[in-house]
Amino acid sequence: MGFSIASKTPPGVCDRFRAARRSPHRFVDFRYAKFFVKSRPNRIASTGMRIAVIADIHGNVPALEAVLDHLVGRAVDEVLVGGDLVGRGPEGGRVVQRIGELGFPTIGGNHEEYLLDFRHGRVPAEWDTAEEWDAARWMAAELSDDDVRAIESLPFSLNRPGMRLVHGTPSSNRDGIGPWTGDALLRRHWDEVPETLLVCAHTHRPLVRRVPNGLVVNVGSVGLPFNGDHAAQYAIFERPSDAPEGAWKVEPQRVPYDLGRTFAAYERTGFLAAGGITARLLRHELEHATPLLVPFLEWARRRGVTPASDRLDEFFTFHRPGESLRHFFERLHALEGQVQSPRTGPASGDP
């Protein structure tokens, strides 16, 4: 299904993924060479354009490879990456390197920030030993120094004529826009940018919503969807050459891939063995295409128990497969004898 919108105001100029310019192997796979030939700002400003936006890859190399293959047959002129290349998966370094080789303009997400905080020792002392953070420590250590420099260089947002790309919202990469976002809040987010098309990710759930004179699109997740669909998900945006600057149409995409290869990477890399309760829950999330880590952490917090492996069976007894997060948290809130205790910093499983 296609959706179109009209122009709002001219955009600025985006930064590019600077690490790609340092790579000596930018054309490792010549099937993707066209992305470099056509990705030029003057082309975007003067002709019709098809732009793919991928996001939330989360160290899932097989999902990324499937999407790249899918893109070859979709005649896109440019690929933008909406953040969260790393985190919540076992091969963040390989994803950073692959995107860098291809030179796709890329923004940073909240998980780039999380792993940089671990890498540079900017986390509370207890996070260095708690099982809850085993996976985060492992994923931060897995990144090379070059990977760290690459993700440190990523800008907060990118823009194209009539289009603004952010990871979460125009003001935060830790807040998200999803099916639960009310019309008034959605409009406030859209009003924060001059472009008529606001493109985001972060929540791992695709979304296409109209606002007066504009459109808000969540492209979903390549590597860890939360909408019950295991396929890698992204979106293609098209602006015909004879259309107004902001008259973009969107085509949501889904790409089935071999989940078994990703499960194998959890084992092969040592992530599942070393990542503790978080790695186990992330694998469950991948298997069921639904959020489990944040519900588990909140369940443990409200029960006043340590979020560790020995509590997992008890959590799954309470958790109902297919239940919406709203209903889950309503039941959780109703638990008798719940213990409320403050947390510092983000939950390790925040989208």
C-alpha positions in Angstrom: 0.0 0.0 0.0 1.3 3.5 -0.9 0.9 6.7 1.0 1.8 10.2 -0.1 2.2 13.6 1.5 2.9 17.2 0.4 5.9 19.4 1.1 6.5 21.3 4.4 9.8 23.1 4.1 13.3 22.6 2.6 15.6 20.3 4.5 19.3 20.7 5.4 22.2 18.4 4.5 23.0 15.2 6.3 26.3 13.8 7.6 27.4 10.5 6.2 28.7 7.4 7.9 32.3 8.6 8.1 33.7 5.1 8.9 32.8 3.9 5.4 35.2 6.4 3.8 38.1 4.8 5.7 37.2 1.3 4.5 39.6 -0.1 1.8 36.9 -2.7 0.8 33.9 -0.6 0.1 32.9 -2.8 -2.9 33.2 -6.2 -1.3 30.1 -7.3 -3.1 29.6 -5.7 -6.5 25.8 -6.4 -6.4 25.6 -3.4 -4.1 27.8 -1.1 -6.1 24.8 0.8 -7.5 24.1 2.1 -4.0 27.3 4.1 -4.1 26.9 5.3 -7.7 23.4 6.7 -7.2 23.6 8.0 -3.6 24.3 11.6 -4.3 22.5 14.6 -2.8 22.3 16.5 -6.1 20.6 13.5 -7.7 18.1 13.4 -4.8 17.3 17.1 -5.2 16.9 17.0 -9.0 15.1 13.8 -9.9 12.7 11.2 -8.7 14.1 9.0 -5.9 13.5 5.6 -4.2 15.1 5.4 -0.7 15.1 2.3 1.5 15.3 2.7 5.2 16.5 -0.2 7.4 16.9 -0.1 11.1 17.2 -2.1 14.3 19.5 -4.8 12.9 20.8 -5.6 16.3 23.7 -7.8 15.4 21.6 -10.1 13.2 23.8 -10.8 10.2 21.6 -13.3 8.4 18.6 -10.9 8.6 20.8 -8.1 7.2 22.1 -10.2 4.4 18.5 -11.2 3.4 17.4 -7.6 3.3 20.5 -6.6 1.2 19.6 -9.4 -1.3 16.0 -8.2 -1.3 17.1 -4.6 -2.1 19.0 -5.7 -5.2 15.7 -6.4 -6.9 13.9 -3.2 -5.7 15.7 -0.6 -7.8 16.4 1.8 -4.9 18.8 4.7 -5.3 19.9 5.0 -1.7 19.8 3.1 1.6 19.6 4.9 4.9 20.1 3.1 8.2 18.1 4.2 11.2 20.3 3.1 14.1 20.7 0.2 16.5 23.1 -1.8 14.4 24.4 -3.3 17.6 22.9 -4.6 20.9 20.3 -7.3 21.5 22.3 -9.7 19.3 25.6 -11.5 18.9 27.3 -10.0 15.9 27.1 -6.2 16.2 30.7 -5.8 15.1 30.0 -7.6 11.8 26.9 -5.4 11.2 28.9 -2.2 11.8 31.6 -3.4 9.4 29.2 -4.4 6.7 27.2 -1.2 6.8 30.6 0.7 6.8 31.8 -1.2 3.7 28.6 -0.4 1.9 28.8 3.3 2.9 25.1 3.7 3.7 24.3 7.0 5.5 23.6 5.9 9.1 22.4 7.4 12.3 23.0 6.3 15.9 20.4 4.6 18.1 20.0 4.1 21.8 21.9 0.8 21.7 25.0 2.4 20.2 24.9 4.7 23.2 24.4 1.9 25.7 27.4 -0.1 24.4 29.6 2.9 24.2 28.7 3.6 27.9 29.8 0.1 28.8 32.9 0.3 26.6 34.0 3.6 28.2 33.1 2.7 31.8 30.2 5.1 32.1 27.9 2.8 33.9 27.2 2.1 37.6 29.7 -0.2 39.3 27.1 -2.9 40.0 26.5 -3.3 36.2 30.0 -4.7 35.9 29.0 -7.8 37.8 25.2 -8.3 37.8 23.9 -11.1 35.6 21.3 -8.8 34.1 24.1 -7.0 32.3 26.2 -10.0 31.2 25.0 -9.7 27.7 25.6 -5.9 27.5 29.2 -6.4 28.7 29.8 -9.2 26.2 28.3 -7.1 23.3 30.4 -4.1 24.2 33.6 -6.2 24.4 32.8 -7.8 21.1 33.2 -4.5 19.2 36.6 -3.7 17.9 38.2 -0.3 18.4 37.4 0.6 14.8 33.8 -0.4 15.4 33.7 1.9 18.4 35.1 4.8 16.4 32.5 4.2 13.7 29.5 4.2 15.9 30.8 7.2 17.9 30.8 9.2 14.6 27.1 8.6 13.8 24.8 11.6 13.8 21.4 11.8 15.6 19.3 12.3 12.4 19.4 12.5 8.6 17.3 14.4 6.2 16.3 14.2 2.5 14.0 16.6 0.6 10.8 16.4 2.6 12.0 13.5 4.8 13.5 13.4 8.3 15.0 10.1 9.7 15.4 9.7 13.5 15.8 6.5 15.5 13.1 7.1 18.2 11.6 10.6 18.1 13.0 13.9 16.9 14.1 14.7 20.4 15.2 11.3 21.8 16.5 8.0 20.6 15.2 6.3 23.8 11.6 7.2 23.3 9.5 5.5 20.6 6.5 6.0 18.3 4.3 2.9 18.0 0.7 1.8 17.5 0.0 3.0 21.1 1.1 6.6 20.4 -2.0 8.9 20.6 -2.8 11.4 17.8 -1.9 14.4 19.9 1.5 13.1 20.9 2.2 11.9 17.3 1.4 15.4 16.0 3.8 17.0 18.6 6.6 14.7 17.4 5.8 15.5 13.7 5.7 19.3 14.5 9.3 19.1 15.8 10.8 18.8 12.3 10.3 20.9 9.2 9.9 18.0 6.8 6.4 16.5 6.0 7.6 12.9 6.4 8.9 11.7 9.7 10.6 8.3 9.6 11.6 6.4 12.7 12.3 2.9 14.2 13.2 1.9 17.8 9.9 0.1 18.8 10.4 -2.9 16.4 6.9 -2.5 15.2 6.0 -1.1 11.7 3.6 1.8 11.6 2.1 4.1 8.9 0.1 7.0 10.4 -1.2 10.1 8.8 -1.2 13.5 10.4 -2.7 16.7 8.8 -0.5 17.4 5.8 2.0 14.8 6.7 3.0 11.2 7.4 4.8 9.4 10.2 6.3 6.0 9.4 8.0 3.4 11.7 10.0 1.1 9.4 10.1 -1.8 11.9 13.1 -4.0 12.7 15.4 -5.9 10.4 16.9 -8.1 13.1 14.3 -8.4 16.0 10.7 -7.7 15.1 8.2 -7.4 17.9 4.9 -7.6 15.9 4.7 -11.4 15.8 6.2 -11.6 12.3 9.6 -13.3 12.1 10.5 -11.7 8.8 13.0 -8.9 8.6 11.1 -5.6 8.1 12.0 -2.3 6.5 10.4 0.3 4.2 11.0 1.9 0.7 10.0 5.5 0.1 9.5 6.9 -3.3 9.2 10.5 -4.6 8.3 10.8 -8.3 10.3 13.3 -10.3 7.2 15.4 -11.1 5.9 15.4 -7.6 6.4 18.2 -5.0 9.5 17.9 -2.8 7.8 16.3 0.1 5.4 14.0 -1.8 6.8 10.7 -0.6 5.0 7.4 -0.8 5.9 4.4 1.4 6.0 0.7 0.7 6.5 -1.5 3.8 8.6 -4.6 3.2 9.0 -7.9 4.9 11.8 -10.5 4.0 11.7 -14.0 5.4 15.1 -15.4 6.3 16.7 -18.4 7.9 16.3 -17.9 11.7 18.3 -21.0 12.3 21.5 -19.2 11.1 20.9 -16.5 13.7 20.3 -19.1 16.5 23.5 -20.8 15.4 25.3 -17.5 15.7 24.1 -17.2 19.4 25.9 -20.5 20.0 28.9 -20.1 17.7 30.0 -16.7 19.1 29.6 -17.7 22.7 26.9 -15.1 23.3 24.3 -17.4 24.6 26.7 -19.1 27.0 28.2 -15.8 28.3 25.2 -13.5 28.1 23.3 -14.9 31.1 19.6 -14.3 31.5 19.5 -11.5 29.0 20.9 -13.5 26.1 18.4 -16.3 26.9 15.5 -13.9 26.8 16.8 -12.3 23.6 16.8 -15.7 21.9 13.2 -16.2 23.1 12.4 -12.8 21.6 13.9 -13.7 18.3 12.0 -17.1 18.3 8.6 -15.6 19.1 8.9 -12.1 17.5 7.6 -10.5 20.7 9.2 -8.5 23.6 10.2 -10.5 26.6 13.3 -8.9 28.1 11.7 -5.6 29.3 8.6 -7.4 30.7 10.8 -9.8 32.6 12.9 -7.0 34.1 9.8 -5.1 35.1 8.2 -8.2 36.5 11.3 -8.9 38.6 11.4 -5.3 39.8 7.8 -5.3 40.9 8.2 -8.6 42.6 11.3 -7.3 44.4 13.5 -10.2 43.1 16.8 -10.2 41.4 16.4 -10.6 37.6 18.4 -13.8 37.3 18.2 -17.1 35.5 16.6 -18.9 38.4 13.5 -16.7 38.1 12.8 -17.4 34.4 10.5 -20.3 34.9 8.4 -18.3 37.4 8.2 -15.4 34.9 7.0 -17.7 32.1 4.3 -19.0 34.4 3.0 -15.5 34.7 3.6 -14.4 31.1 0.9 -15.2 28.5 2.1 -15.7 24.9 0.4 -13.3 22.5 -0.7 -10.9 25.3 -0.3 -7.2 24.6 2.1 -5.3 26.7 -0.7 -3.1 28.0 -2.6 -6.2 29.3 0.6 -7.6 30.7 1.4 -4.5 32.7 -2.1 -4.2 33.9 -1.9 -7.7 35.3 1.5 -7.0 36.7 0.3 -3.8 38.4 -2.5 -5.8 40.0 -0.2 -8.3 41.7 -0.7 -8.3 45.4 2.4 -7.5 47.5 4.3 -5.9 44.7 7.5 -4.2 45.7 8.3 -0.9 43.9 11.9 0.0 43.7 13.6 2.6 41.6 16.0 1.7 38.7 18.9 3.8 37.6 19.5 4.1 33.9 17.8 2.2 31.0 16.7 -1.4 31.3 19.1 -3.5 29.4 16.3 -4.6 27.1 14.9 -1.2 26.2 14.1 -1.3 22.5 
